[in-house]
């Protein structure tokens, strides 16, 4: 699919190949809309490209025909723009992750893909957007994909268990009583071996037994699948960051969530406070006038935040040093919840120092 030019050059004299320009991209599933903006703020050109390997090459060639491209602002680098982001980084272009335009600005200027692409480029130039995108080409990206599949399997298994129990509530009393008192695992295995071939059973009873057996087998399959994925995630963590697993309270799942938050290029996080903000454990200033206060950070990666909470709870149970820290904070007048937030912030600092400086490429 050829390049579709959408705007003629507003500043023809600024198309000199030696001048740096910034590429902005509004990403979609099938089409990416791009805009090239000069460093002085002039819109050079816009274009539309297919979301394919050939389209990515056309976009870079087109942008470089206008000027020197060293930076690109790309929306949705974790979804629709992930493949484009990797391609641009392979071409030596620094990719900046750009959020959607401010709502107030959008109300004034309207909403088009061209406007969004131009806004992405201007966000990079102004410094409003300065978060370097994750590379997504190493072991951490492999962990992310495996964890996505495992979380899906665990959620589906929980849903199937709830459905099985709901059916048992309204099942025939004789069947329900024969399964009463069994533990979760034993109950699922017993349902997996139910027989619906009895001649005396009604159509409803046979259907209930058939459905229970179907759900039980699904639960067992999902359990085996999630366990296999858990092992693979643990193997990747052990290869990539074994030092995390040596810390108290840090298991493969928590380590994977914390590594995924940092990405394959954690060096893009300049300070440990940046990582804390990424995990949603850095307090946010909420001061006004004579009132000086901070509020809870409800942003950031919530899975990483949950992983820090699990580590904190584990250490409070088994680690004496952590218990002493909690007691000290509470003696200073903090509530238990506030002290736990301080602990999560402390653990985020500890984890940041253990992150690998650079992610090795995945084994082939």
Buried (B, 14 or more C-beta within 10 A) or exposed (E): EEBEEBBEBEBEEBBEEEBEBBBBBBBBEEBBBBBBBBEEEBBBBBBBBBBEEEBBEBBBEBBBEBBEBEBBBBBBBEEBBBBBBBBBBEBEBBBBBBBEBEEEEBEEEEEEBBBBBBBBBBBBBEEBBEBBBBBBBBBBBBBBEBBEBBBBBBEBBEBBBEBBEEBBEEBBEEBBEEBEEEEEEEBBBBBBEBEBEEEEBEEEBBEBBEBBBBBBBBBBBBBEBBEBBBEBBBEBBEEBBEBBBEBEBBBBBBBBBBBBBBBBBBBBBEEBBBBBBBBBBBBEEEEEEEEEEEEBBEEBBEBBBBBBBBBBBBBBEEBEEBEEBBEEBEEEEBEEEBBBBBBBBBBBEEBBEBBBEEBEEBEE
